Amino acid sequence: MKRLLLALLIATAWGAGCGGGTTRSGDPDAVDTGADIIASDVSDAYVPPLEKISKVSFKLGGVNNVFDVNAEADYIPNGDPGSLFKISANKSTRKIEINVLPVAAYAVGSWSDSEFSEVGVLICYNDGTGVRELQQCPVGFTHESIGYALTITSNNGVGSYVDGTFSGTLTDPDGVTLEITDGTFDVKHR
């Protein structure tokens, strides 16, 4: 972007110098090199800050994983059996989804399978090997949680970032389990 702006400024300054007329100094006989344009105009150009990358990070069987493709939080009101808050992300053919329901749009708090709550959490995971039929997770996953702990620390609605921590024990249809530990998420609420 800066290169394009610089090239445009130089071309404009060069064209003004070759085409006659006055320079920035106002002297029609002075040669305008464009240096004063580059020094002042480029440094004053506004470059918006980059948006931080949404991501879900966790250890799966002790191995670090960072999912940062399509990482986001979504709120789906009035679903069946209730309003759903979903945190999801992909990495290549693998994906993870954390579903919290029923909750309000700005839900924050901690939930665990070891404590009674009307709010339930379901962690769905696809290890990239294909789709398996699961009891609770929608089509597209290979594992679902049989144990979980989730904390949503910050959730200020659409446009903000939702962050928190999670862990869980996942199982596949054959009864093979996987442990997710040290899970964190920092994703944009879409």
C-alpha positions as CSV (number, residue, x, y, z in Angstrom):
1,M,0.0,0.0,0.0
2,K,2.8,2.4,0.9
3,R,4.7,1.5,-2.3
4,L,1.6,2.3,-4.4
5,L,1.0,5.6,-2.6
6,L,4.7,6.5,-3.0
7,A,4.7,5.6,-6.7
8,L,1.5,7.7,-7.2
9,L,3.0,10.7,-5.4
10,I,6.2,10.5,-7.4
11,A,4.3,10.3,-10.7
12,T,2.2,13.2,-9.7
13,A,5.2,15.3,-8.7
14,W,7.1,14.3,-11.9
15,G,4.1,15.1,-14.1
16,A,3.7,18.5,-12.4
17,G,7.4,19.3,-12.9
18,C,7.4,18.2,-16.6
19,G,4.2,19.9,-17.5
20,G,5.2,23.4,-16.5
21,G,3.2,25.6,-14.1
22,T,4.3,26.4,-10.6
23,T,5.9,24.2,-8.0
24,R,4.9,23.9,-4.4
25,S,7.3,26.7,-3.6
26,G,5.3,29.0,-6.0
27,D,8.4,29.7,-8.2
28,P,7.6,28.7,-11.9
29,D,11.4,28.4,-12.7
30,A,12.2,26.1,-9.7
31,V,12.6,22.3,-10.4
32,D,10.2,20.3,-8.3
33,T,11.8,16.9,-7.4
34,G,8.7,15.8,-5.5
35,A,10.9,15.3,-2.3
36,D,8.7,17.8,-0.4
37,I,5.6,15.9,-1.4
38,I,7.1,12.5,-0.4
39,A,8.4,13.8,2.9
40,S,5.1,15.4,4.0
41,D,2.3,13.5,2.3
42,V,3.5,9.9,2.9
43,S,4.2,10.4,6.6
44,D,0.8,11.9,7.1
45,A,-1.0,9.0,5.2
46,Y,-3.4,7.1,7.5
47,V,-2.8,3.4,7.6
48,P,-5.6,1.6,9.6
49,P,-4.4,-0.9,12.2
50,L,-4.6,-4.6,11.3
51,E,-7.4,-6.5,13.0
52,K,-6.1,-9.2,15.4
53,I,-6.4,-12.8,14.3
54,S,-9.2,-14.7,15.9
55,K,-8.0,-18.1,17.1
56,V,-8.7,-21.1,19.3
57,S,-5.7,-22.8,20.9
58,F,-5.5,-26.0,22.8
59,K,-3.4,-29.1,23.6
60,L,-4.8,-32.4,22.2
61,G,-3.1,-35.3,23.8
62,G,-0.3,-32.9,24.9
63,V,0.3,-31.5,21.4
64,N,-0.2,-27.8,20.8
65,N,-2.9,-26.9,18.2
66,V,-3.8,-23.4,16.9
67,F,-7.0,-23.1,14.8
68,D,-7.2,-19.7,13.2
69,V,-9.2,-20.2,10.0
70,N,-12.8,-19.0,10.3
71,A,-12.4,-18.6,14.0
72,E,-15.4,-16.8,15.4
73,A,-18.2,-16.6,17.9
74,D,-21.9,-16.6,16.8
75,Y,-25.1,-16.2,18.8
76,I,-28.1,-18.0,17.4
77,P,-31.3,-16.9,19.3
78,N,-34.5,-18.8,19.7
79,G,-33.1,-22.2,18.7
80,D,-34.4,-25.6,19.8
81,P,-33.9,-26.3,22.7
82,G,-32.8,-22.7,23.3
83,S,-30.5,-19.9,22.3
84,L,-27.1,-21.1,21.3
85,F,-23.7,-19.5,21.7
86,K,-21.1,-21.1,19.4
87,I,-17.3,-20.7,19.2
88,S,-15.7,-22.4,16.2
89,A,-12.5,-22.6,14.1
90,N,-10.8,-24.7,11.4
91,K,-7.3,-25.8,10.5
92,S,-7.0,-27.6,7.2
93,T,-9.5,-30.5,7.4
94,R,-9.8,-30.4,11.2
95,K,-12.4,-28.2,13.0
96,I,-13.6,-27.6,16.5
97,E,-16.8,-26.2,17.8
98,I,-17.9,-25.3,21.4
99,N,-21.6,-25.0,21.8
100,V,-23.1,-23.3,24.9
101,L,-26.9,-23.4,25.5
102,P,-29.3,-22.1,26.5
103,V,-27.6,-18.7,27.2
104,A,-28.2,-15.0,26.7
105,A,-26.4,-13.1,23.9
106,Y,-23.8,-11.6,26.3
107,A,-23.3,-14.7,28.5
108,V,-20.1,-14.8,30.6
109,G,-19.4,-17.3,33.3
110,S,-18.0,-20.8,34.0
111,W,-19.6,-24.1,33.3
112,S,-18.5,-27.7,34.1
113,D,-19.9,-31.2,33.8
114,S,-19.1,-31.6,37.5
115,E,-21.5,-28.8,38.6
116,F,-25.2,-28.7,38.0
117,S,-26.3,-26.0,35.7
118,E,-29.2,-25.4,33.3
119,V,-26.5,-24.3,30.8
120,G,-24.9,-27.2,28.9
121,V,-21.6,-27.2,26.9
122,L,-20.9,-29.5,24.0
123,I,-17.4,-29.6,22.4
124,C,-17.4,-31.1,18.9
125,Y,-14.2,-32.0,17.1
126,N,-13.2,-33.3,13.7
127,D,-9.7,-34.9,13.5
128,G,-9.7,-34.7,9.7
129,T,-10.2,-38.4,9.1
130,G,-13.8,-38.1,7.9
131,V,-17.3,-37.7,9.4
132,R,-18.7,-40.1,12.0
133,E,-22.2,-40.4,13.3
134,L,-22.3,-39.0,16.8
135,Q,-25.2,-38.8,19.3
136,Q,-25.0,-35.1,20.1
137,C,-22.8,-33.2,17.7
138,P,-24.1,-32.2,14.2
139,V,-22.9,-33.9,11.1
140,G,-19.3,-33.1,10.3
141,F,-17.5,-34.2,13.4
142,T,-15.6,-37.3,14.6
143,H,-15.6,-36.7,18.4
144,E,-17.9,-35.2,21.0
145,S,-17.3,-34.2,24.7
146,I,-18.2,-36.5,27.6
147,G,-16.6,-34.0,30.1
148,Y,-16.0,-30.3,29.9
149,A,-15.0,-27.1,31.7
150,L,-15.6,-23.7,30.0
151,T,-15.1,-20.2,31.1
152,I,-16.2,-17.2,29.0
153,T,-14.4,-14.2,30.4
154,S,-15.3,-11.4,28.0
155,N,-18.3,-11.2,25.7
156,N,-19.5,-7.7,24.7
157,G,-21.6,-8.7,21.7
158,V,-21.3,-8.4,17.9
159,G,-18.0,-6.7,16.8
160,S,-16.2,-7.4,20.0
161,Y,-13.9,-10.2,20.9
162,V,-15.0,-13.2,23.0
163,D,-12.3,-14.8,25.1
164,G,-12.0,-17.5,27.7
165,T,-10.7,-21.0,28.5
166,F,-11.8,-24.6,28.0
167,S,-10.9,-28.2,28.5
168,G,-12.6,-31.5,27.9
169,T,-12.7,-35.2,27.4
170,L,-13.8,-36.3,23.9
171,T,-14.9,-39.6,22.6
172,D,-15.5,-41.1,19.2
173,P,-18.2,-43.7,18.3
174,D,-15.8,-46.5,19.1
175,G,-15.2,-45.3,22.6
176,V,-11.6,-44.0,22.0
177,T,-11.1,-40.8,24.1
178,L,-9.0,-37.7,23.6
179,E,-8.1,-35.1,26.2
180,I,-8.2,-31.4,25.4
181,T,-6.2,-29.3,27.9
182,D,-5.0,-25.7,28.1
183,G,-7.7,-24.5,25.7
184,T,-8.1,-20.8,25.1
185,F,-10.1,-18.7,22.6
186,D,-10.0,-15.1,21.5
187,V,-12.4,-14.8,18.6
188,K,-14.5,-12.0,17.0
189,H,-18.2,-12.1,17.7
190,R,-19.8,-12.0,14.2
